[in-house]
Amino acid sequence: MNPYIMSILICNLALGAIITAASYHWFLAWVGLELNTLAIIPILAKHHHPRATEAATKYFIIQATASSIILFSSIINAWNTGTWDITQLTTQPTPTMLLIALAMKLGLAPMHFWLPEVMQGTDMTTALIIATWQKLPPMALLYLTSNQFQMVLLSLLAISSTLIGGWSGLNQTQLRKIMAFSSIGHLGWMISISLISKKLLILTLIIYLLMTTSMFIILITSTTKTTKDLGMMWTTSPTLSSIMMITLMALGGLPPLTGFIPKWLILKELTTNLLLPLATTLALSSLLSLMFYMRLTYVSTLTISPNTSNSPMKWRFKLTKPINPAPMIITTLLLIPITPLIY
């Protein structure tokens, strides 16, 4: 793709997210979402391949449907209340319709089926954009309107997302699909706390973005796409292989690492608010996610002793170095000591 066109599309991606996050009028929020969607469609379809075209089509249909539901719910609300203010959702069907639309846009279960397929149909860099930047506009709307939603619906979405994100990731070998189900699981944790503590929602989102970006940077740098590639990763970069092991443990939420912070604080808030069944289900479902993270860890670093490999598979490719992963990875792994300053 022409670099000028690519830069225009990326600017529009950023502009769409900023318009949605900064707006208090429903029409402007919808315009930002549409701009964001239309900017990423050419990026998804830039590889002239049937899988890329299919991914772009699926993404467009889902996002356009969700945007139309958002616009419809805002029109109903404006018809009944006489205001287009985002925070004034007083008419009863409106909050439920908006929550369903945001769940479709984010990829929360049970509206999650498009996310693994779209991420699998694109390259790693585009999958990184879908898993991180594209979550920001709907998450901004969720942040603004979360006090209007019913806790029962939020709990159902949270439990189904964490369970499906864990279970479905267990039988995957494609790393993009595994990261998609990891994203669904993390979004379940975010949605569970959105009504209780917005500050904690932002903290969880920031840490999720850091950990996911670090993981994708490692996969892009080592040109790794499947679990089979992970077994040969140490031949190209033993250091990166070891760092990846710790990043996967952080994604799983093991205690000394950054990923433990949001889970710990969310469980504390849920138990303080006497939501013990929800807290117990989330804690148990995170073990499913931890299972496939630990399996990737085992395949990448703990199965083969470091000796010269006879397989030339990974040596055919040069190690790509798009960006230096060190600052992002250090932030991902060592954020716990400064948690009191953040939260």
N, C-alpha and C positions, 0 to 999 in steps of 0.2 A: 504493500500500500504506500502511496505517496506520503512522504513525511509531513508535508503541509496539511494534507487532508487529515492525517492522523492527529496532528497537533490541534486542529480545529475540533475534531471529535472529542479529544480529551478535555479541551477547554469547556465544551458543552456539557460533558459529564460532570465536571466540577461545578459549572454554573447551575445546572439542574438541581444538584444536591444543595447548593447554597440557597437558591430561591426557595426550595421546599422548607429547609431548616429555619429560614429567616422570616417566613410568611405567617401572618395571623389571619389571612383571608383564604377561604377554601379554594377559590378559583386559582389564586396564585400558587397554592400548594399543588394543585392538580397540574398546572402548567409546568412546574418544576419537575414533577414525576414524569410527565410526558416527554419533556426535553431530555431527561436522563435516559429514558427508555430508547428514544429515537437515536440518541448519540451512540449507544452501545451496540445497536443492531448491525451496523457495518463492521464494527470491530469483531463481533462474533462471526460474521460471514466472510471475513477477509481471506480465509483459506478456501480455495475453490474446491471443496470436497463435500460429498453428500452429507456427512455427519455434521459438518459446520453449518451447512444450510438448514438441516433439520433442527439443530440446536437454536439457531437464530429464529426460526419460525416458532418453535415451542416457546421460547422466551418472549417473543412479541405477543403471542396469543394470550399467555398467562398475564403478562404485565398490562396489556390493554384491557383485559377483562377486569382485573383488579382496579385499575384506574377508573374505569367506567362505573364500578360499584361505589368507589369513593365519591365520584362526582354525583351519582344518584343519591347517595345518603346525605351529602351536603345540601343538595337541592331540596330534599324532603325536610331537612332540619331548617333551612332558610324559609321554606314555605310556611312552616308551623311557628317559628320563633321570630321571623323578620330580621335575623342577623346572620352574617356569613362568618362570624368569629369562630375560629377553630376550637376554642376552649368551651364554647356554649353548645354542648350536645345534650339537649334536654328531652327531645322527642324520643320515645322508647325504641322503635326499631333501628334508629340511626346508629347508636354505639355498637350494636351487634353486627350490623352490616359493615361498619368501618373496621371492626376487629377481624372479620372474615377476610376483607380485602387486604388488610395489612399482613395477615397470616399468609395469604397467597403471595404477596410481594416478597416477604421475607423467606418463604419456603418452610414455614412451620407445619408440622404434621397436624392433621391429615391432608394438608394441601401442599405436600412436599415433593410430589412425584416428578415434577419438572426439574428440580435442582440438580440431582445427580446426573441426569441425562444431558442437561445443558453443559454442565462442567466437563463431562466426559467428551463431549463433541467439540471442545475448543482446545487451544493450546494452554500451557501452564500460566502464562502471563495474563491471558484473558480470564482464566479460571480464578486467578488471584483477585482480579478486579471484581468479579461477580461475588466472591466470598467475602470481600472486605468493603470496598467503596460503595457497591450497590446496596449494601444493607443500611447505609446511613440515612437516605431520605425517608424510607418507611419507619426507621427507628426514631427519627426526629418527630414524625407525626405521632408515633406511639408515646413518646416522652411527653408531648403536649396534651394528649387526650387520655392518658392511662387512668386518671382518677374518675373517668366516666364509665369504665368497663366494670363488669361483674366479676368478682373474684372466682366464682365457680367456672366461668368460661376460660379465664386466664389459667386456672389450675389444670383444667382438662387439656388445654393446648400445651402447657408446660410438661405434664406427665406423658402425653402421647409423643411429643417431640423428643424428650430424653430417651424414652423406651425405644422408639423407632430408630432414632439416631444411633443408639447402641446396638440393637439387634441387627439392623440392616447392614451395619458396617462390618459385622463379624465374618460374612462370607464373601467379602470383596477382595480382589487382588489389584485392581486399578487404583492408583494412589489419588487420582482426582475424585473418584467416587468416594473413597474413604474420607477425604477432606470435606466432601459435600455432606456426608452423614455426620462427621464431626461438627460441622457448622450447624446442622439441624439440632444436635444435642446441646451445643452451647447456647443457641437461641432459646431453647426450652428453659434453660436456667435464667436467662435474661427476662423472659416473659413472666416467670414465676414471681419475680421481685418488683416488677414494674409498678404495681399498685401500692406497694408498701414503702419503698425507698427509691426515689428517682436518682439520688446521688449514687447509690449502689448500682443502679442500672447503668449509669454512665461509666463507672469504674469497671464493671464487668465487660462492657462493650470495648473499652480501650484495651483491656488486657487480652480480650479475644482477638482484636485486630492485630496487636503486637505479636501474639503467638502464631496466628495463622500466617501473617506476612513472613515471619522468620522461617516457618516450615516451607512455604512456597519458594522463598529465596534459595533455601538449601536444595530443593528439588530442581529448580531452574538451573542453578549453578552446576549441579552434578548430572544434568540431563537424565533424571530418573523419573520413570513413568509408571512402572509396575513393581510388584513385590519381588519379582525375579531380578529386576535391575538393582534392588536394594542389596541383594546378596553379593553383588560385585562392586558395590559403591566404594569399598575401602581400597580397591585397586587404583582409583582415580584420586581420591583424597581421604586418607585415613583420619585426618583432623576433622574434616567436615562430617565424616561418618560418626565420630564420637560425639560431636556437638549435636548432631541430629538425634542421637539416642536421648540426650538430656532434654532437647526441645520436645520430643514426643512424650517424655515423662511429665514435662510442664503442661502440655496439652491435656494429659490425663488427670492432672490435678494432684500430683504427689507432693507431700508436705513441704520439703525445703524450697520448692520452686514457686515461681510466680503464679502458676495456674491454680495453686491451692488457695490463694487469697479470696477470689470471688466466691468459691464454693463454701469456704469456711464462713465468710460473712453472711452469705445468703442463708445458709442453714441456721446461723445464729438468729437472724432476723425472723425467719419463719417460725422457729421454736418460741421466740419471744412473743410472737403474735398468735401462739397456740395453734399453728397450722402443722401439727405433728404428722398426720398422714401424708401431706404433700412433701414435707421435709424428708421423711423416711423413704418415700418412693423415689425422690430425686437422688438421694444418697445411694440407694441400691442400684438405680439405673445407671449411675455414673461408673459402676463397676463393669458394665458391659462395654462402655467406651474404653475404659482403662485396659480391658482385655485385648482389644485389637491394636491399641497403641503399643502395649507390651509385646504383642506378637511381631509388630513391625520392628521394634527395638531388637528383639531376639534375632530376626532375620538379618537386620542390617549390621549388627556389631558382635553378636555373641555366638554365631554358628561356625564361622570359618576362622582358623588361626591365621595371623598375618604372615603369609608366605606368598611367593610368586604364583600367580594363577596361570593355568594353561589355556584358559579361555580368552580369546582376543576380543570378546564381545564389546566391552566398554572401552577398550583401547582404540577402537576405530573412530571414536568421537573425541574432539578436543574439549577440554574442560572449559565451559563458557563462564565468563566472569562479567555478568552485566553490571552488578553493583557489589560493593563490599558488604558482606553480610554481618561483619563483626559487631558494629554498634547496635543493630537491631537485635541480634541474638543475645548480647550481653544484657540489654534492657529486658529482654524476655525472661532470662534466667535469674536475674539478681535484683528483682524489684521489691522483694519482701522487706528489706531493711527500711525502705523509705515509704512503706505503706501508711504509717501514721501521718505523714505529711500530705498524702493524697486524699485519704479518707478520714 
